[in-house]
Amino acid sequence: MKKMDKRKTVIILPVLLCFIGIFLMLLFFIREYNRSVFKNMSAFCELMIEEEPEAEQLVLSSLKKYKNFSGHIIEDSSFLSTYGYGIREFGKSDSTGFVLISAAVFLMTVCGFLFALLYMNKYSRIRIAELTDYLEKVNIGTEGMVLQDKEDEFAMLQDEMYKTITSLYQTKEAAISSKAGYADNLANIAHQLKTPITAAFLSIQLMEKTVNSIYVNRIKKQLGRLNRLEEALLTLSKIDAGVLKLDYEPVDIYTLLTLAAENLSEMMNENKVAVDIPYKDGVEFYGDMEWSMEAVINLMKNCMENSPDNGSIHCEYSSNPIYAEVLIWDEGAGFEPSEIPRLFERFYRGSRASKEGIGIGLSLAKSIIELQNGSVNAYNLPQGGACFEIRMYSH
């Protein structure tokens, strides 16, 4: 309230200065007018007495009579006009003082308005800085930052900001709640699948001892797919719920790629695909070895499934002060250009996807990498083949 009174005072001050200046100018004008009349009358009487010294008593007597004249008699008098004299020929005076005080009043008024303008400009900058600072603190998640309500030209903007931010918080809470529910549902589905899959695996193992049938192998293969789906869903649910535990430590990239390739060695032998991993010492990033290996396995597996017989999967890696980069590519036909934007969507399977795939491996790899402050992209190489680019950022 005090600040608002101060602002009102600053705004009203120039107007008051203007009125005070005009009032002072009127007083000064009246004073100058009376002074001019006195000087003109005094000069006239002086001339008469100089011309006719004997007329001194007559002049003084006439002045006393003039002094007692009523206002309307003076206003109606036009005696001198009968002799050819007009108003412009009288009232000579020095107007220097009047000009000076008029200029002073004008300068006072201008200075008052400039002061008010500068103050309002400074106040506007302060208010804009307050609102900007408030938005910055909201963006970085600072809680308890409440601006004091002020009745000024920014009040409506501030009120709308509060409404928008409140609405965004409500939307964010609803989204978090919905995501948590989605994660819980995924976890429930995964747990519900685990029991029948385990029971089915035990039954298949018993059947293999007594029955040697192609159908048993098919069932076993499908159960393997279901088991991988259950594990992937459980991992995704943990990521979505934010409860996936990561153990951060320096991760040597050569070791990471080698371990991932060893986990796929049996499948690669079956598919007649080799892996080329050049040795580089000391190239590493800060992350979780086990989960990073899970992500790389999924990317290598995708390359393996799209490699020709006797083909190779190639790896390259490097690091700089900003990020560590890993490239994994194959010698296959590459991705369909129209499918690249959707490659990392959950349960999306491209036209060249393996029949055994469930469309969740690339999505899981992306989620694990992003959880460690990284990024993964996919593109086709000019010479042919699909390439995955992983970047693990230092900060």
Secondary structure as GFF3:
##gff-version 3
##sequence-region A 1 395
A	DSSP	alpha_helix	2	51	.	.	.	ID=ss1
A	DSSP	three_ten_helix	53	55	.	.	.	ID=ss2
A	DSSP	alpha_helix	56	67	.	.	.	ID=ss3
A	DSSP	alpha_helix	71	76	.	.	.	ID=ss4
A	DSSP	three_ten_helix	79	83	.	.	.	ID=ss5
A	DSSP	three_ten_helix	87	89	.	.	.	ID=ss6
A	DSSP	alpha_helix	96	139	.	.	.	ID=ss7
A	DSSP	alpha_helix	155	210	.	.	.	ID=ss8
A	DSSP	alpha_helix	214	241	.	.	.	ID=ss9
A	DSSP	beta_strand	249	252	.	.	.	ID=ss10
A	DSSP	alpha_helix	253	263	.	.	.	ID=ss11
A	DSSP	alpha_helix	265	271	.	.	.	ID=ss12
A	DSSP	beta_strand	274	276	.	.	.	ID=ss13
A	DSSP	beta_strand	284	287	.	.	.	ID=ss14
A	DSSP	alpha_helix	289	305	.	.	.	ID=ss15
A	DSSP	beta_strand	312	319	.	.	.	ID=ss16
A	DSSP	beta_strand	323	329	.	.	.	ID=ss17
A	DSSP	three_ten_helix	337	342	.	.	.	ID=ss18
A	DSSP	alpha_helix	361	371	.	.	.	ID=ss19
A	DSSP	beta_strand	374	380	.	.	.	ID=ss20
A	DSSP	beta_strand	386	393	.	.	.	ID=ss21
###
